[in-house]
């Protein structure tokens, strides 16, 4: 099951064999099959393909992971890790779905209650800031 937002337009595609060093911001759905070294932020859904190798924090409404991410994921609407997905970082979401044979090395914060989620999210961001790893969230 994929998590979706209202905007169904595919705004960003990074193909297999591509390498981007820097930040990416997408207004809608982003599909990443290449390599990213930076930060990925989307106002919609992000899908990380099985060939993707991401060294970046990901901020989106929802995220599907088939590949490898070295970085944190902040996706309030949901995170789905498919078989063979790897996340070396924290996951902060309201809904987490893990298929078999995935690897997560980090803290998982999963709270479906809106108020509890916002409190935990803000605390997590504060802890990241104090520990020296800034995690700036783009505010609309």
C-alpha positions as CSV (number, residue, x, y, z in Angstrom):
1,X,0.0,0.0,0.0
2,X,1.4,3.4,-1.0
3,X,0.7,6.5,0.9
4,X,-0.7,9.3,-1.2
5,X,-1.5,13.0,-1.0
6,X,-4.0,15.1,-2.9
7,X,-1.4,16.2,-5.5
8,X,-1.0,13.3,-7.9
9,X,1.3,15.1,-10.4
10,X,4.8,13.7,-10.9
11,X,7.0,16.8,-10.5
12,X,10.5,15.4,-10.2
13,X,12.2,12.3,-11.6
14,X,15.8,11.5,-11.0
15,X,16.8,8.6,-13.2
16,X,19.1,5.6,-12.8
17,X,22.7,6.6,-13.2
18,X,22.1,10.2,-12.2
19,X,24.0,11.8,-9.4
20,X,22.8,15.0,-7.7
21,X,24.9,16.8,-5.1
22,X,22.8,19.4,-3.5
23,X,19.2,20.0,-2.3
24,X,16.0,19.0,-4.2
25,X,12.6,20.5,-3.6
26,X,9.6,19.2,-5.3
27,X,6.1,20.7,-5.2
28,X,4.4,17.3,-5.9
29,X,5.5,13.6,-6.3
30,X,9.2,12.9,-6.6
31,X,10.6,9.6,-8.0
32,X,14.3,9.0,-7.3
33,X,16.1,6.1,-8.9
34,X,19.6,7.7,-9.0
35,X,22.0,8.9,-6.3
36,X,21.5,12.0,-4.2
37,X,23.9,13.7,-1.8
38,X,22.2,16.6,-0.1
39,X,18.6,17.0,1.1
40,X,15.3,15.9,-0.5
41,X,12.1,17.9,0.3
42,X,8.7,17.4,-1.2
43,X,5.3,19.0,-0.6
44,X,3.9,15.6,-1.6
45,X,5.0,12.0,-1.9
46,X,8.6,10.7,-2.4
47,X,9.4,7.3,-3.9
48,X,13.0,6.0,-3.5
49,X,13.6,3.3,-6.2
50,X,15.6,0.1,-5.6
51,X,18.6,1.4,-7.5
52,X,18.7,4.7,-5.5
53,X,21.5,5.4,-3.0
54,X,20.5,8.5,-1.0
55,X,22.8,10.3,1.4
56,X,20.3,12.9,2.4
57,X,17.6,13.7,4.9
58,X,14.1,13.4,3.4
59,X,11.1,15.6,4.3
60,X,7.8,14.8,2.6
61,X,4.2,14.1,3.4
62,X,4.8,10.4,2.7
63,X,7.7,8.2,1.6
64,X,8.1,4.8,-0.1
65,X,11.6,3.2,0.2
66,X,12.8,0.4,-2.1
67,X,16.5,1.5,-2.0
68,X,19.1,2.7,0.5
69,X,18.9,6.0,2.5
70,X,21.6,7.2,4.8
71,X,19.8,10.0,6.5
72,X,16.6,10.8,8.4
73,X,13.1,10.6,7.2
74,X,10.4,13.0,8.4
75,X,7.1,12.1,6.7
76,X,4.0,12.7,8.8
77,X,1.5,10.8,6.6
78,X,3.5,7.6,6.3
79,X,6.6,5.7,5.5
80,X,6.6,2.3,3.8
81,X,9.8,0.2,3.6
82,X,9.6,-2.5,1.0
83,X,11.8,-5.7,0.9
84,X,15.5,-5.0,0.9
85,X,15.0,-1.3,1.8
86,X,17.7,0.1,4.1
87,X,17.4,3.2,6.2
88,X,20.5,4.3,8.2
89,X,18.8,7.1,10.2
90,X,15.8,8.1,12.1
91,X,12.2,7.8,10.9
92,X,9.5,10.2,12.2
93,X,5.9,9.5,11.0
94,X,2.4,8.8,12.0
95,X,2.2,5.5,10.1
96,X,5.1,3.1,9.5
97,X,4.8,-0.1,7.4
98,X,7.8,-2.5,7.2
99,X,7.8,-5.4,4.8
100,X,10.0,-8.4,5.4
101,X,13.8,-8.2,5.0
102,X,14.3,-4.5,5.7
103,X,17.1,-2.9,7.7
104,X,16.6,0.2,9.9
105,X,19.4,1.5,12.0
106,X,18.0,4.6,13.9
107,X,15.3,5.8,16.1
108,X,11.6,5.3,14.9
109,X,9.0,7.7,16.2
110,X,5.5,6.5,15.2
111,X,2.5,8.2,16.8
112,X,-0.9,8.4,15.1
113,X,-2.3,11.0,17.5
114,X,-1.8,14.4,16.0
115,X,-1.0,16.3,19.2
116,X,1.4,13.5,20.5
117,X,3.1,13.4,17.0
118,X,3.7,17.1,16.8
119,X,5.1,17.2,20.3
120,X,7.5,14.2,19.6
121,X,8.4,15.7,16.2
122,X,9.3,19.0,17.7
123,X,11.3,17.3,20.5
124,X,13.2,15.2,17.9
125,X,14.0,18.3,15.8
126,X,15.3,20.1,19.0
127,X,17.5,17.1,19.9
128,X,18.9,17.1,16.4
129,X,19.7,20.8,16.7
130,X,21.4,20.3,20.1
131,X,23.4,17.3,18.9
132,X,24.9,19.4,16.0
133,X,22.9,17.9,13.2
134,X,20.6,20.6,12.1
135,X,17.3,19.4,10.5
136,X,15.6,22.4,9.0
137,X,12.0,21.9,8.0
138,X,10.7,24.1,5.2
139,X,7.5,26.0,6.4
140,X,4.9,26.8,3.8
